[in-house]
Structures are given as structure tokens and as C-alpha cells.
């Protein structure tokens, strides 16, 4: 990934993270619903990326999603147990 692509990816994940934080803070979403969204995004990515994305890029994306989840928990409280990945519907 070149610098431009990395910058675009960082901006996108930052925007999405801040949006989730704001929705939880404003009471639009519960913390549990926001965490479920992040978990669903991770599960969907895992299944969509199967054999399509190089391992380093896959690891970076999963780390970013884990950091979004951890940030929500740090801001708003305890995490609920993560469900095992299931095929998206």
C-alpha cells in the first residue's frame, strides 16, 4: 500500500470510529450495538478477504477494527464477549 492509499484508509477508519463514538455518546446506538457493528465488519472482512488480500494487509485491517472496538470499550465501558465469526447474511 502506498502512502496515499494508507492515508485514505486511515482517514476512513478514523471517520467511522468517530461516528460510532458520537452515536453511542448521543444515545443513538448502545455500546453493545456499536460493538456488534464492529464485530460484523470484522467477520464480513474475514470472509470477503479469503484469498483475495495479502496477509499483511489483512492483518492491518483486522488490527484497525480491533482498535476501533477497544477504543469504544475504553470510552464507554466493558466489552461484551465477542461471538465467533459467522458467515455474513
C-alpha contacts under 8 A as a table, 3 or more apart, distances in Angstrom:
res1	aa1	res2	aa2	distance
1	X	5	X	5.92
1	X	6	X	6.20
2	X	5	X	5.40
2	X	6	X	6.16
3	X	6	X	5.05
3	X	7	X	6.06
4	X	7	X	5.09
4	X	8	X	6.20
5	X	8	X	5.12
5	X	9	X	6.11
6	X	9	X	5.10
6	X	10	X	6.08
7	X	10	X	5.09
7	X	11	X	6.12
8	X	11	X	5.14
8	X	12	X	6.17
9	X	12	X	5.13
9	X	13	X	6.25
10	X	13	X	5.32
10	X	14	X	6.01
11	X	14	X	5.12
11	X	15	X	6.09
12	X	15	X	5.22
12	X	16	X	6.23
13	X	16	X	5.12
13	X	17	X	5.99
13	X	64	X	7.45
14	X	17	X	5.09
14	X	18	X	6.12
15	X	18	X	5.22
15	X	19	X	6.09
16	X	19	X	5.04
16	X	20	X	6.25
17	X	20	X	5.23
17	X	21	X	6.23
17	X	68	X	5.89
18	X	21	X	4.99
18	X	22	X	6.06
19	X	22	X	5.11
19	X	23	X	6.10
20	X	23	X	5.10
20	X	24	X	6.20
20	X	34	X	6.37
21	X	24	X	5.28
21	X	25	X	6.04
21	X	72	X	6.51
22	X	25	X	4.98
22	X	26	X	5.94
23	X	26	X	5.20
23	X	27	X	6.15
23	X	28	X	5.03
23	X	29	X	5.50
24	X	27	X	5.08
24	X	28	X	5.90
24	X	29	X	4.81
24	X	30	X	5.61
24	X	31	X	5.97
24	X	34	X	7.19
25	X	28	X	7.72
26	X	29	X	7.76
27	X	30	X	6.48
29	X	33	X	6.03
29	X	34	X	6.36
30	X	33	X	5.14
30	X	34	X	6.33
31	X	34	X	5.11
31	X	35	X	6.13
31	X	72	X	7.48
31	X	73	X	7.89
31	X	76	X	6.95
32	X	35	X	5.10
32	X	36	X	6.10
32	X	79	X	7.78
32	X	80	X	7.04
33	X	36	X	5.00
33	X	37	X	6.27
34	X	37	X	5.07
34	X	38	X	6.45
35	X	38	X	5.11
35	X	39	X	6.12
35	X	69	X	6.16
35	X	72	X	7.54
35	X	79	X	7.85
36	X	39	X	4.96
36	X	40	X	5.94
37	X	40	X	5.06
37	X	41	X	6.11
38	X	41	X	5.05
38	X	42	X	6.21
38	X	65	X	6.61
38	X	68	X	7.47
38	X	69	X	6.36
39	X	42	X	5.04
39	X	43	X	6.15
39	X	69	X	7.99
39	X	82	X	7.37
39	X	83	X	7.97
40	X	43	X	5.03
40	X	44	X	5.96
40	X	88	X	7.64
41	X	44	X	5.11
41	X	45	X	6.01
41	X	65	X	7.88
42	X	45	X	5.08
42	X	46	X	6.17
42	X	62	X	6.61
42	X	65	X	6.53
43	X	46	X	5.12
43	X	47	X	6.40
43	X	85	X	5.31
43	X	86	X	6.65
43	X	87	X	7.21
43	X	88	X	7.09
44	X	47	X	5.34
44	X	48	X	5.97
44	X	87	X	7.29
44	X	88	X	5.81
45	X	48	X	5.01
45	X	49	X	5.69
46	X	49	X	5.30
46	X	50	X	6.30
47	X	50	X	5.46
47	X	87	X	6.94
47	X	88	X	7.86
48	X	52	X	7.65
49	X	52	X	5.04
49	X	53	X	5.43
49	X	58	X	7.29
50	X	53	X	7.07
51	X	54	X	7.61
53	X	57	X	6.54
53	X	58	X	6.14
54	X	57	X	5.53
54	X	58	X	6.21
55	X	58	X	4.92
55	X	59	X	6.02
56	X	59	X	5.13
56	X	60	X	6.20
57	X	60	X	5.06
57	X	61	X	6.21
58	X	61	X	5.23
58	X	62	X	6.24
59	X	62	X	5.19
59	X	63	X	6.05
60	X	63	X	5.07
60	X	64	X	6.22
61	X	64	X	5.12
61	X	65	X	6.36
62	X	65	X	5.14
62	X	66	X	6.12
63	X	66	X	5.03
63	X	67	X	6.11
64	X	67	X	5.05
64	X	68	X	6.29
65	X	68	X	5.06
65	X	69	X	6.31
66	X	69	X	5.07
66	X	70	X	6.09
67	X	70	X	4.95
67	X	71	X	5.93
68	X	71	X	5.09
68	X	72	X	6.32
69	X	72	X	5.25
69	X	73	X	6.37
70	X	73	X	5.10
70	X	74	X	6.07
71	X	74	X	5.01
71	X	75	X	6.16
72	X	75	X	5.18
72	X	76	X	5.98
72	X	77	X	7.73
73	X	76	X	5.31
73	X	77	X	4.99
73	X	78	X	5.61
73	X	79	X	5.64
74	X	77	X	6.04
74	X	78	X	7.63
